Amino acid sequence: MTIKNQDVHLYPGERLDDLQLKGYEIIQDPKRFCFGIDAVLLSNFAKVKPGERVLDLGTGTGILPILLEGKTKGSHFTGLEIQEESADMARRSVAYNRLEDKIEIVTGDIKEAATIFPPASFDVITTNPPYMLNQHGLKNEGDAKTIARHEILCTLDDILRESEKILADSKGRFYMIHKPFRLAEIMAKMCQYRIEPKRIQFVHPYIDKEPTMVLIEGLRGGKSRVTVEPPIIMYEH
């Protein structure tokens, strides 16, 4: 059981949510953006080997680094987040769970990741990026929930371009969860940036419904061969 750091401050409107993992909890504010099942699915899909270094692009409140630290034997986890309020919340969650020696939260822009981190410095990159194209139903471009859902501050090109530069040569792995309606674009852009798609898994709400999410693994500099895994069915009728 984790011995919590009770000195960590919670601001008005924030709450602690139990992650059901090693006693870890995460600080969230429902008025901003709370993690969903997609983050949990991605943490289960990503493979992190003992001793590997992991970067989560657009980490939000730090859910993926915390989940991956609890589920794998990776040596170190970094979260990159452009919104300072979310990054601060993530740092406080890391401190609350006393994980400062394993997880670092960096405030910065995904578009500049290759200038923030050295080349080939990560074995694994994960990302749960904005799914929606910039022009789809925007209301408030500065709103945290809008930024999390729409390609306002970064695009697929930004994510893949920077990932190709900072993933380890020939063995670096890339994991992403996205929407199936953009799969053709995702596959084409992954190949363009030399992150070869290797494994795909669709997520269906029910067995007789179309998939609502897709999990994708890519290998930097890998050969062309894709495995489609059995689908995940979320609910029974």
MORA-V41976 format. One record per backbone hydrogen bond with DSSP energy under -0.5 kcal/mol. CO is the residue of the C=O (numbers start at 0). NH is the residue of the N-H. E is the energy in kcal/mol with one decimal. If there is no record, write none. Layout:
CO_NH_E + CO_NH_E
//
This chain:
1_3_-0.8 + 3_5_-1.1 + 4_7_-1.5 + 10_13_-2.3 + 12_29_-0.6 + 14_16_-0.5 + 14_27_-2.5 + 16_25_-2.2 + 20_23_-2.8 + 21_1_-0.7 + 23_18_-2.5 + 25_16_-2.7 + 27_14_-2.6 + 28_31_-2.3 + 35_38_-0.9 + 35_39_-1.0 + 36_40_-2.7 + 37_41_-2.4 + 38_42_-2.0 + 39_43_-1.5 + 40_44_-1.9 + 41_45_-2.5 + 45_47_-0.6 + 46_48_-0.5 + 47_72_-0.6 + 48_51_-2.1 + 51_74_-1.9 + 51_75_-1.2 + 52_122_-1.7 + 52_123_-1.9 + 53_77_-2.6 + 54_56_-0.6 + 54_125_-2.7 + 55_58_-0.6 + 55_79_-2.7 + 56_127_-0.6 + 58_61_-1.8 + 58_62_-0.7 + 61_65_-1.8 + 62_66_-2.6 + 63_67_-3.1 + 64_68_-2.2 + 65_69_-1.7 + 66_70_-1.6 + 67_71_-2.0 + 72_50_-2.2 + 75_53_-2.5 + 76_103_-2.4 + 77_55_-2.9 + 78_80_-0.5 + 78_105_-3.4 + 79_57_-1.7 + 79_58_-2.1 + 80_107_-1.6 + 81_83_-0.7 + 82_86_-2.6 + 83_87_-2.8 + 84_88_-1.8 + 85_89_-2.5 + 86_90_-2.5 + 87_91_-2.1 + 88_92_-2.0 + 89_93_-2.5 + 90_94_-2.5 + 91_95_-2.6 + 92_96_-1.9 + 93_98_-2.7 + 94_97_-1.3 + 95_4_-2.4 + 98_101_-1.9 + 98_102_-2.6 + 101_76_-2.8 + 103_78_-2.7 + 103_105_-0.5 + 105_80_-2.4 + 105_107_-0.6 + 108_111_-1.9 + 109_112_-1.9 + 111_114_-1.6 + 111_115_-1.3 + 112_116_-2.6 + 117_120_-1.0 + 121_167_-2.6 + 122_172_-2.7 + 123_54_-2.3 + 124_174_-2.9 + 125_56_-2.6 + 126_176_-1.2 + 131_150_-2.4 + 132_135_-2.0 + 134_136_-1.2 + 139_142_-1.5 + 142_146_-2.6 + 143_147_-1.8 + 144_148_-1.2 + 145_149_-2.5 + 148_131_-2.8 + 149_151_-2.5 + 149_152_-0.5 + 154_158_-2.2 + 155_159_-2.7 + 156_160_-2.8 + 157_161_-2.1 + 158_162_-2.0 + 159_163_-2.3 + 160_164_-0.9 + 161_165_-1.6 + 162_166_-1.7 + 164_119_-1.8 + 165_120_-0.5 + 165_121_-2.0 + 167_171_-1.8 + 168_170_-0.6 + 171_219_-2.9 + 172_124_-2.5 + 173_217_-2.8 + 174_126_-1.6 + 175_215_-2.8 + 177_213_-2.3 + 178_181_-1.8 + 179_182_-2.0 + 181_185_-2.6 + 182_186_-2.8 + 183_187_-2.1 + 184_188_-2.4 + 185_189_-2.5 + 186_190_-2.1 + 187_191_-2.0 + 188_192_-1.8 + 189_194_-3.1 + 190_193_-1.7 + 193_195_-0.6 + 193_220_-3.0 + 195_218_-2.4 + 196_224_-0.6 + 197_226_-2.3 + 198_216_-2.8 + 199_228_-3.0 + 200_214_-3.1 + 201_203_-0.5 + 201_231_-2.7 + 202_211_-2.6 + 202_212_-1.4 + 203_233_-3.0 + 204_234_-2.1 + 205_208_-1.8 + 209_204_-0.6 + 212_202_-2.8 + 213_177_-2.3 + 214_200_-2.2 + 215_175_-2.2 + 216_197_-3.3 + 216_198_-1.6 + 217_173_-2.7 + 218_195_-2.0 + 218_221_-2.1 + 222_224_-0.9 + 226_199_-2.6 + 226_228_-0.7 + 230_232_-0.5 + 231_203_-3.3 + 231_233_-0.6
//
